[in-house]
Amino acid sequence: MSSQPPFTLTTRTTNLLADISEHIGKIQGAGEYQRNLHLRKVNRIRSIQSSTAIEGNTLSVEQITDIINGKRVLGNPREIKEVKNAYEAYEKILTFNPYSVKDFLSAHGYMTLDLVKSTGKFRSGNVGVFDGNRITHLGANPSFVPNLIADLFDWANKTDVHPLIKSAVVHFEIEFIHPFDDGNGRMGRLWQTLVLSRWHEIFAWIPIETVIYENQQEYYRVLGESENTADSGAFIEFMLEVILKTIKELPVRKITDILPEIITDKLKKAELEFLKSIIGFLENNGSIDSYHAQLLTNKSAESVKKYFATFVNLGILSSEGATKGRKYQLNKKIFLQKNLHAPK
């Protein structure tokens, strides 16, 4: 068996494993992701928008939704191609073997088609990550790359380390080895999702990339810290925090478990679906703004504004703050009617 990559686990890591496993059980018990194809598609689009945005893609959720639905979109042709490629790769995620080098190269081929010369191939030259003119990371010697990836996948395939930890280690090691000329970040995130989906298929539809994007600077900082210490423990803990935050924001309970039927009965079907999409975020964070509502629902800013206005008029939500930074909360009076604790 290949040697285990170096990492140190803490008490916090153990607690996060338990919390994530508990929440995954609740999500699977609710059955929402097994039957709701729309919810799957919404989250898949969120994953793609966030993972490409981390690499500098400027297309909005609305534009990406249109691209995936086959509509014509005005935008940078390269960015549009990045989105189409990422969608193709994510759509095939459950067909890939996470421990197959051949599938790893094939996935890179889908991800970078017509974007890089060496698509679907390991790099043949040196590559580095730069911050301005300063190099922050130098990838492994290209002659070592094929064996390093093969050894990593062999370890991951045979280890009895918990899949949550294993997935983060694989993600980190891909970034550390930097096996490709381009697309390393997208492939690291895709491959962590793939490893997780072999543990619970539901991870194929959970947009972990969105929380990474929202904490992008910390993501890069922890990658650098783990590289400097030659121990991916800090990165593992960061990724577990990301996973926990992501799944806690997913809708688990029925909407009528949260809001009284006298309220939900007043909503049109589209309004109810919108509310279902943001309710998990509201419960976990206490409030929501227009940006996050757009991410969660794939709706335009104008549509989100109209939905929020409707919910405020019905007394479902209350709002605070100026127009640009306005946030919305669940009306505490409704929670009292349901004998639940209102978000802080």
C-alpha positions in Angstrom: 0.0 0.0 0.0 1.2 3.5 -0.8 2.3 5.6 2.1 -0.2 7.9 3.7 0.1 11.6 3.0 1.0 13.5 6.2 -1.9 15.0 8.2 -2.7 15.6 11.9 -6.2 15.3 13.2 -7.6 17.3 16.2 -10.5 17.0 18.6 -12.2 19.7 16.5 -11.8 17.4 13.4 -13.5 14.5 15.3 -16.4 16.8 16.4 -16.9 18.0 12.8 -17.0 14.5 11.5 -19.8 13.7 14.0 -21.8 16.8 13.2 -21.6 16.3 9.4 -22.6 12.7 9.6 -25.6 13.6 11.8 -26.8 16.3 9.3 -26.3 14.0 6.3 -28.5 11.5 8.0 -31.2 14.1 8.4 -31.0 15.2 4.8 -31.2 11.7 3.5 -34.1 10.9 5.9 -36.0 13.9 4.5 -35.6 12.4 1.0 -35.7 15.8 -0.7 -32.7 15.2 -2.9 -33.8 11.7 -4.0 -37.0 13.1 -5.6 -36.4 16.8 -6.3 -34.6 17.0 -9.7 -35.0 20.8 -9.7 -33.2 21.1 -6.4 -30.4 19.0 -7.8 -30.1 21.2 -10.9 -30.1 24.4 -8.8 -27.3 23.1 -6.6 -25.3 21.8 -9.6 -25.4 25.3 -11.1 -24.3 26.8 -7.8 -21.3 24.4 -7.8 -20.3 25.4 -11.3 -20.7 29.1 -10.8 -18.7 29.1 -7.6 -15.9 26.8 -8.8 -15.3 28.8 -12.0 -15.7 32.1 -10.1 -12.8 31.1 -7.8 -10.6 30.9 -10.9 -11.8 34.4 -12.1 -14.9 33.6 -14.2 -17.3 36.6 -14.0 -20.5 35.0 -15.3 -23.5 35.3 -13.0 -25.8 32.5 -11.7 -28.5 33.7 -14.1 -26.1 33.7 -17.1 -24.9 30.2 -16.2 -28.5 29.0 -15.9 -29.2 30.3 -19.4 -26.1 28.7 -20.8 -27.0 25.3 -19.4 -30.5 25.7 -20.6 -29.2 26.3 -24.1 -30.0 30.0 -24.3 -27.8 32.6 -26.0 -25.7 34.6 -23.6 -23.6 37.7 -24.2 -20.3 37.2 -22.4 -16.6 36.4 -22.7 -16.4 33.3 -25.0 -13.7 31.7 -22.9 -15.8 32.1 -19.7 -18.9 30.6 -21.5 -16.7 27.6 -22.6 -15.4 27.2 -19.0 -19.0 26.9 -17.8 -20.1 24.5 -20.5 -17.0 22.3 -19.8 -17.5 22.3 -16.0 -21.2 21.4 -16.5 -20.2 18.5 -18.7 -17.6 17.3 -16.1 -20.0 17.5 -13.2 -22.8 15.8 -15.1 -20.5 12.8 -15.5 -19.3 12.8 -11.9 -21.1 9.6 -10.9 -19.5 7.7 -13.9 -15.9 8.4 -12.8 -13.9 6.1 -10.6 -12.2 8.4 -8.0 -9.2 6.1 -7.8 -8.6 5.8 -11.6 -5.8 7.9 -13.1 -7.5 7.3 -16.5 -10.8 8.8 -15.3 -8.9 11.7 -13.7 -7.3 12.6 -17.0 -10.6 12.1 -18.8 -12.4 14.4 -16.4 -9.6 17.0 -17.0 -10.3 16.6 -20.7 -14.0 17.5 -20.2 -13.1 20.4 -17.8 -10.5 22.1 -20.1 -11.6 21.1 -23.7 -10.6 23.8 -26.1 -9.2 25.9 -23.3 -5.6 24.5 -22.9 -3.3 22.7 -25.3 -2.6 19.8 -23.0 -6.2 18.9 -22.1 -6.6 15.5 -20.5 -2.8 15.2 -20.1 -0.3 15.6 -17.2 1.9 18.6 -17.7 5.4 18.1 -19.2 6.9 21.3 -17.8 7.3 23.1 -14.5 4.4 25.2 -13.2 4.0 27.6 -10.3 1.3 29.6 -8.6 2.1 33.4 -8.4 0.9 36.3 -6.3 1.9 39.2 -8.5 5.6 38.5 -9.3 6.1 36.3 -6.3 5.9 32.6 -6.6 3.8 31.1 -3.8 3.8 27.4 -4.8 5.9 25.4 -7.2 4.3 22.2 -8.5 6.1 18.8 -8.3 8.7 18.0 -10.9 6.7 16.9 -14.0 8.6 13.6 -14.3 7.2 12.7 -10.9 3.6 13.7 -11.5 2.2 10.5 -12.9 3.6 8.3 -10.1 2.6 10.8 -7.4 -1.1 10.8 -8.6 -1.1 7.1 -9.0 0.3 6.6 -5.5 -2.3 9.1 -4.0 -5.2 7.3 -5.6 -3.8 3.9 -4.6 -3.6 5.1 -1.0 -7.1 6.6 -1.2 -8.6 3.4 -2.6 -7.1 1.2 0.1 -7.1 3.4 3.3 -9.7 3.0 6.1 -9.5 6.7 6.9 -12.9 8.3 7.1 -14.2 9.4 3.6 -14.6 13.0 4.8 -11.0 13.2 5.8 -9.8 11.2 2.7 -11.7 13.5 0.4 -9.9 16.6 1.8 -6.5 15.0 1.7 -7.0 14.1 -2.0 -8.1 17.7 -2.7 -5.1 19.1 -0.9 -2.6 16.7 -2.6 -3.9 17.4 -6.0 -3.3 21.1 -5.4 0.1 20.4 -3.9 1.2 18.2 -6.8 -0.4 20.6 -9.4 -0.5 17.9 -12.1 -1.8 20.0 -15.0 -0.8 23.2 -16.8 -4.2 24.6 -16.0 -7.4 23.5 -14.2 -5.8 22.2 -11.0 -8.1 24.1 -8.6 -11.3 23.0 -10.5 -10.1 19.4 -10.6 -9.2 19.3 -6.9 -12.6 20.5 -6.0 -14.3 18.2 -8.4 -12.4 15.2 -7.2 -13.2 15.9 -3.5 -16.8 15.9 -4.5 -16.4 12.7 -6.4 -14.7 10.9 -3.4 -17.5 12.2 -1.1 -20.2 11.0 -3.5 -18.8 7.5 -3.3 -19.5 7.7 0.4 -23.0 9.2 0.1 -24.3 9.9 -3.4 -26.1 13.0 -2.1 -22.7 14.8 -2.2 -22.9 14.9 -6.0 -25.7 17.5 -5.5 -24.3 19.5 -2.5 -22.7 22.8 -3.6 -19.6 22.8 -1.3 -17.8 25.1 -3.8 -20.2 27.9 -3.0 -19.0 28.2 0.6 -15.3 27.8 -0.6 -15.9 30.8 -2.9 -17.4 32.8 -0.1 -14.3 32.1 2.0 -11.8 32.2 -0.9 -9.0 34.0 0.8 -9.1 31.7 3.8 -9.1 28.7 1.3 -5.9 29.9 -0.2 -4.4 30.8 3.2 -5.0 27.4 4.6 -3.7 25.7 1.5 -0.5 27.7 1.9 -0.3 27.0 5.7 -0.7 23.2 5.1 2.0 23.3 2.3 4.4 25.2 4.6 4.0 22.7 7.5 3.9 19.7 5.2 0.7 18.6 7.0 -2.8 18.9 5.5 -4.5 18.9 8.9 -5.4 22.6 8.8 -6.8 22.2 5.3 -8.8 19.1 6.4 -10.4 21.1 9.3 -11.2 24.0 7.0 -12.9 21.8 4.4 -14.9 20.0 7.1 -16.1 23.5 8.3 -17.1 24.3 4.7 -19.0 21.0 4.3 -20.8 21.5 7.6 -21.8 25.0 6.8 -23.0 24.0 3.3 -25.2 21.1 4.5 -26.7 23.1 7.4 -28.0 25.6 4.8 -29.8 22.9 2.8 -33.6 22.5 3.2 -34.3 19.5 5.3 -37.6 20.0 7.1 -40.9 20.4 5.3 -41.9 24.1 4.9 -45.0 23.4 7.0 -42.8 22.3 9.9 -41.4 25.8 9.9 -44.3 28.1 8.9 -48.0 27.7 9.7 -50.2 26.4 6.9 -52.4 29.5 7.1 -49.3 31.3 5.8 -48.1 28.8 3.2 -51.6 28.4 1.8 -51.5 32.0 0.6 -48.4 31.4 -1.6 -48.4 30.5 -5.2 -46.5 27.4 -6.3 -43.5 29.5 -7.6 -43.4 31.5 -4.4 -43.5 28.4 -2.2 -40.6 26.8 -4.2 -38.6 30.0 -3.8 -39.2 30.0 -0.1 -38.2 26.3 0.2 -34.9 27.1 -1.5 -33.9 29.8 1.0 -35.4 28.5 4.2 -32.4 26.4 5.2 -30.1 29.4 4.8 -32.4 31.6 6.8 -32.6 29.1 9.7 -28.8 28.6 9.8 -27.8 32.3 9.3 -30.7 34.2 10.7 -31.0 36.5 7.7 -30.4 36.5 3.9 -29.6 39.1 1.3 -30.3 39.4 -2.4 -27.0 37.9 -3.5 -27.4 34.7 -1.5 -31.0 34.4 -2.6 -29.9 34.6 -6.2 -27.3 31.9 -5.6 -29.8 29.6 -3.9 -32.6 30.0 -6.4 -31.0 30.9 -9.8 -33.4 33.8 -10.0 -32.5 37.3 -11.3 -32.0 40.2 -8.9 -35.3 41.7 -10.0 -37.2 38.5 -9.4 -35.7 38.1 -6.0 -36.7 41.6 -5.1 -40.3 40.8 -6.1 -40.4 37.6 -4.0 -39.0 39.4 -1.0 -41.6 42.2 -1.3 -44.4 39.6 -1.4 -43.1 37.8 1.7 -42.7 41.0 3.6 -46.3 42.0 2.7 -47.5 38.7 3.9 -45.6 39.0 7.1 -43.4 35.9 6.5 -40.2 38.0 6.4 -39.2 41.3 7.9 -36.4 43.5 6.5 -33.8 45.8 7.8 -31.0 48.0 6.3 -30.6 50.3 3.3 -31.7 49.1 -0.2 -28.2 47.9 -1.2 -27.4 46.0 1.9 -30.9 45.1 3.0 -31.3 41.8 4.8 -34.4 39.7 5.4 -35.3 37.6 8.4 -38.2 35.1 9.2 -40.8 37.0 11.2 -40.4 36.0 14.8 -44.1 36.0 15.4 -44.5 33.1 13.0 -42.0 31.1 14.9 -43.9 31.7 18.1 -47.0 30.4 16.5 -45.2 27.2 15.7 -43.6 27.0 19.2 -40.1 27.1 17.6 -37.1 29.2 18.5 -36.7 32.1 16.1 -33.2 32.7 14.6 -31.1 35.1 16.5 
